[in-house]
């Protein structure tokens, strides 16, 4: 079969054919995590649909719509709109800097009246799309030249600085790791990473004294010395450890967690929802969630591996990295393995921006899988 015939056949693919290529295993794994999320948010509300579970259910229904639209829209549309999507997300981040809504000490949200959105979450997926389009049609010679990484570096550095100022160090570090991961997969010279690591270490004192807020420094000190300010900066993580550890092997039972139900555990519906899961369902419950997360990562990796067009391949890899960083940092944080940062647990934490951006990303990966045999040009034709 010639290249032109393959493209023609892919373009003429019917909806039923697309449905036949749809990864139902990935969809089932996503749905399983969302069901667990609803159970935990119902528990976080004290056995009531309000204020968390019902609100999140509406967001899940909306997210499903976003997921299916992203999955079945022709992949050429997403290629053509990748830079526009990035530009819109960047404008939203700039708007947050000037007219953003402040909550919990950070200016991260835009108040649209009927809904609050967090542009930094949306930006993660926009960055993956833009980088995938930028690198997709470069050959190995072009990818070996450092000048071809200047534009992608600027695509990261400008929003990185703005997100740090919000302040949202967790998201800023996440988009930096996503970008570096995509640099690595496309074949950037390994010595550039070594040089970058050296520069980062040299910059650490400047960042510590001039680029971090006092509460951020206290979180790092608390991570190093857990007994430091146990009732202040260390309160959240100490309560999280107590709650998770008290769950034992099988947990205290659904809605029977003493730390979470008696409100000793802060932010149990968002950043520390994994701790509540561990307290109520123990090691078994935590293991099941980690197993499903790992299965999702493997599915996304296989989708990237089997995709024959470079754009789809890079989108799958970039989103896989994004998803992994999400849950790795969150779970490491609540277990006291890394300093406390504001990173939600993917598909589990209460909130709309994170959920919708994740569902859009999963939809793009499904789209790449459906069109995995389609050869595409830089213009998406």
Secondary structure, 3 states (H helix, E strand, C coil): CCHHHHHHHHHCCCHHHHHHHCCHHHHHHHHHHHHHHHHHHHHHCCCCCCCCHHHHHHHHHHHHHHHHHHHHCCHHHHHHHHHHHHHHHHHHHHHHHHHCEEECCEEEEEECCCCEECHHHHHHHHHHHHHHHHHHCCCHHHHCCHHHHHHHHHHHHHHHHHHHCCCCHHHHHHHHHHHHHHHHHHCCCHHHHHHHHHHHHHHHHHHHHHCCCHHHHHHHHHHHCCCCCCCCCCHHHHHHHHHHHHCCCCCCCCCCCHHHHCCCCCCCCCCCHHHHHHHHHHHHHHHHHHHHHHHHHHHHHHHHHHCCCHHHHHHHHHHHHHHHHHHHHHHHHHCCCCCCCCCCCCCCCCCCHHHHHHHHHHHHHHHHHHCCCCCCCCCCC
